[in-house]
Amino acid sequence: MVNGAETTLTGRIKAEAARLGFAACGIAPAADDPVRAARLEQWLAEGNHGAMEWMETRFEHRKGPQSLWPDARSVIALGMSYAPAADPLALAAAKDRARISVYAQGADYHDVMKRALKALARWLVAEVPGAGVKVFVDTAPVMEKPLGEAAGIGWQGKHTNLVSRSHGSWLFLGAIYTTLELESDAPHADRCGSCTACQTACPTDAFPAPYQLDARRCISYLTIEHKGPIPAEFRAALGNRIYGCDDCLAVCPWNSFASAAGANRAFLPRAELAAPRLAELLALDDAAFRALFAGSPIKRIGRDRFVRNCLYAAGNSGEPSLMAPVQRLLADPDPAVAEAASWSLDRLAEVMPVP
C-alpha cells in the first residue's frame, strides 16, 4: 500500500519540519474517529466547556478531519517546544508578584506556529505539485491533542493535555491537513501509568476523573475565557495566577526529559513578564495594556479582564502596600473590575494590623 517514494516523502516532511523549528512531527490518517467524536459530544453535553460556545456550535466540524474537510486524507501533526528553564511554580509564594502561564511569557504562539506551518505547507506543495493543504493552529475546529496522539507524537495525559516522552507537557500543537495519502505513524501508547500528580496538583479540583476536565473549574479557563466576575468559590484558589495556570503541567514527571535548550527561542520569557509586579499591572489603562502585551497572546483578553485577574491576586497577596492601587480601581468603569477591587480591598483589610 505504501511505496518507497511515499516513505521517502514522509521522511523529508519530518526533516523539513525539524528545520523549521518543530520539535515533534507525526502523521495520522484523516478519517474521522467515532470514538473521539462520541467523547467530545458527551463532554459538551455535560457542559464541561463552560462559556466556550464555539466548541458546541462547530461540533460537526470538530468531530474529525474529514468532517471539516472531506478531501483530507492525511494529517501532519506538529509540536513546537516551549519547555521552560525555570520552575513554573517558583513564584507561588511571592506576595507582590504575579504568575503568568509559561506559554504566554514569550511571543504569541499563534503567530509563530502559523508562520512555520505555512512554510511547511508551501514546501510540501513544491515537493508534490497539486497537493491540497490546509494549516491549523488552535483557532479552527480541530482536535489537535487526539490527533497528536494518533500521529504518535505523544499521548493525551490524565490532565487532558498532550504529553511527550521527549518534551514533557510543553508542546504547542498545530496540524496540516493534506489530500496526500501519506504513510501513518503508529498511535502513541498511554504512559501515565498509576501517576496522579497532575490530578492532585489542581488547586480547584477541575478533574472529576483522570482524562476528564471540567473547564468551568479550571484556572486557565477562569482567567482567560470566563467573562465577568469569577465565581467567589474559586477566587482564593487563584493565588497570584493572573493568566493561565501551569500546575498540572509543571508536576508531570515526564518533564524531567524536557530541555529548555530544545525550546523555540521565540517563546523565551520576556523579562517584564517573567515575574511582574502586581502594583504595576494594576495601574495599566487600556493604552498601556496594549503596549505592554503587543505580540503576546495575553492581549486578546483585553485590559479589563486582565486587571480583574490582577485584583483577585492582590486580594490573595496579604500585601498591605497593594491597598492604594486597589482602591483606585473601586470606581473603574468596568463593573467586573470594580467588583473585584471591592473584594480585594475587603480581603486586604482582613490582614491589616490593628492600630
GISUL-V970159 format. One record per pair of residues at least 12 apart in sequence whose C-alpha atoms are under 6 Angstrom apart, sorted by the first residue. I is the first residue (numbers start at 1). J is the second residue. D is the distance in Angstrom with one decimal. If there is no record, write none. Layout:
{{I:J:D} {I:J:D}}
//
This chain:
{{22:79:5.7} {22:80:4.7} {23:79:5.7} {23:80:5.1} {23:81:6.0} {24:78:5.5} {24:79:4.8} {25:77:5.7} {25:78:4.6} {26:76:5.9} {26:77:5.3} {26:151:4.7} {26:152:5.8} {26:153:5.8} {27:75:5.6} {27:76:4.6} {27:77:5.9} {27:151:4.6} {27:184:4.9} {27:185:5.4} {28:74:5.9} {28:75:5.2} {28:150:5.8} {28:151:4.5} {28:184:4.9} {29:74:4.6} {30:65:5.4} {30:72:5.9} {30:73:4.8} {30:74:4.5} {30:75:5.5} {31:66:5.9} {32:64:4.4} {32:66:5.9} {37:63:4.8} {48:214:4.7} {48:215:5.5} {49:215:5.5} {50:216:5.2} {62:141:4.7} {62:142:5.5} {71:179:5.9} {72:177:5.9} {72:178:5.2} {72:179:4.6} {73:179:4.9} {73:180:5.9} {73:181:5.6} {74:178:5.5} {74:181:5.8} {75:176:5.7} {75:177:4.7} {76:175:5.6} {76:176:5.0} {77:148:5.5} {77:175:4.6} {78:173:5.7} {78:174:5.2} {78:175:5.8} {79:171:5.4} {79:172:5.4} {79:173:4.6} {80:171:5.3} {80:172:5.1} {81:170:5.7} {81:171:4.6} {81:263:4.5} {81:264:6.0} {82:170:5.5} {82:263:4.7} {82:267:5.9} {83:170:5.1} {83:260:4.8} {83:263:5.5} {84:260:5.3} {85:260:5.1} {95:317:4.9} {96:277:5.8} {96:278:5.7} {97:275:6.0} {97:276:5.6} {97:277:4.5} {97:278:5.4} {98:240:5.1} {98:276:5.6} {98:278:5.8} {99:240:5.7} {99:241:4.6} {99:242:6.0} {100:242:6.0} {100:243:5.0} {101:243:6.0} {101:244:5.0} {101:245:5.4} {101:246:5.8} {105:269:4.6} {105:270:5.9} {105:273:5.5} {106:267:4.3} {106:268:5.3} {106:269:4.6} {106:270:5.6} {107:266:5.7} {107:267:5.4} {107:295:5.9} {107:296:5.4} {108:295:5.8} {108:296:4.7} {108:297:4.9} {132:178:5.3} {132:179:5.1} {133:177:5.5} {133:178:4.4} {134:176:5.6} {134:177:5.1} {135:175:5.9} {135:176:4.5} {136:174:5.8} {136:175:5.3} {137:174:4.6} {145:162:5.7} {149:187:5.7} {149:188:5.4} {150:187:4.3} {151:185:5.5} {151:187:5.4} {152:185:6.0} {152:186:5.6} {152:187:4.4} {152:188:4.3} {154:188:5.7} {155:188:5.7} {155:190:5.6} {158:210:4.8} {158:211:4.1} {159:198:6.0} {159:211:5.8} {160:211:5.2} {166:257:5.5} {166:258:5.7} {167:258:4.2} {168:254:4.8} {168:255:4.1} {168:258:5.5} {169:249:5.7} {198:248:4.2} {201:248:5.8} {202:248:6.0} {203:237:5.8} {204:217:6.0} {206:218:5.3} {219:245:5.9} {220:244:3.9} {220:245:5.3} {223:243:5.5} {228:336:5.3} {229:336:5.2} {239:313:5.7} {239:316:5.7} {240:313:4.4} {242:309:5.0} {242:310:5.6} {282:307:6.0} {286:303:5.5} {289:303:5.8} {308:337:4.8} {308:340:5.9} {311:340:5.9} {311:341:5.8} {312:344:6.0} {315:344:3.9} {315:347:5.2} {315:348:5.7} {318:348:5.8} {326:341:5.7} {329:341:5.9}}
//
